[in-house]
Amino acid sequence: MDIIVGDNLTVGDPREDLKKILEKYKVSPKTFGLISGIKEEEVLGYAYKNSTLSNLPFEKELEIGTFIGLLSDGMELVTADERVKAIIEHLNTSFQISNETLALYSHIEKKELNDFLNDSNTLSYEKRYRLAAVVLFLDTITTRYTPKK
C-alpha cells in the first residue's frame, strides 16, 4: 500500500525510482524505453507523474516495476561480487554449467572459484575480473541462444 506524502510522489511508488534512474544515473528515457519496450514519451510521463502505465497489460506493468527496482535499489544494494555469485548460481542451476567449466574458461582453479563463492575476498581482483567477464558472457549467450518456450 502506498502512502501519500503531500503533493509529492508516494512512498513505494516506482516513479520515484524511475526519476532517480533518469536523473542520477543518466539513463536516457530513450534507452529505458528501448530496454523496457515502452515509448520514450511514456517513460517521461510516468517518471514525472503526468501519466500512468495503466494502458499496459498488468503483467507488463509488473515487469516494468521490477525492472525499475533492479536499476535503482538493485544496483545500489547488491555488490558486484554478489551479482557475479548470483549469475554463477543461475548458470549452475538453469544450464548445469559446472564450477569446473567456469573455472576453466576463467583460467582459475576450481578451488579458487569455490573459495570465492564462500568468501569473495579470497580471489584477486584480476581473477575476479576474468571470472566476471566469463560469467557475464556465458549469461548473455545462454540467454540469447536458449530456445524460447
Steps between C-alpha positions, in 0.01 A plus 500: 500500500636841402512787745430846356760760599340839431500584129819301453531148374378227725731284707533170320413658164744371235485838324730643765756233417452556127575870551819399682598270213448780249655783701768347722616216277444687172310217332321684223124458458574362153736237643253404772230475236710285268570256783151498653299515180309817584516826308735776608204735557336240727823467699514876559130527577518217750822620667367851553153385608321638197365160404472139611575173331142380542467472121743206513407143586534439874790253446694760299439762769638259763797419277585869461466552877744214559737642239489840671578335834797313353644816343458704819517314831632186334804686369563681826444222753671206329878485473677401180621178665147409612375562148768272350420230757129522412574460130727203574216340697265568209741341250547199733128453557340596169761366258696258718825678415739371763737703712781301339392625155476858628844472659653360182353777285620757757851353521476447875501188714168340594602531867552874452150532357348299783692707754374819330142377536555468876705820540553732205810652662693178435530579128724775363340784307661380177347155540165648608500708184569195281233299681245782471571548129453128431189469715334806340587380151361152568187653650456717189545218251290250693221757518529586133526146365266311733183406309196697611232288666 
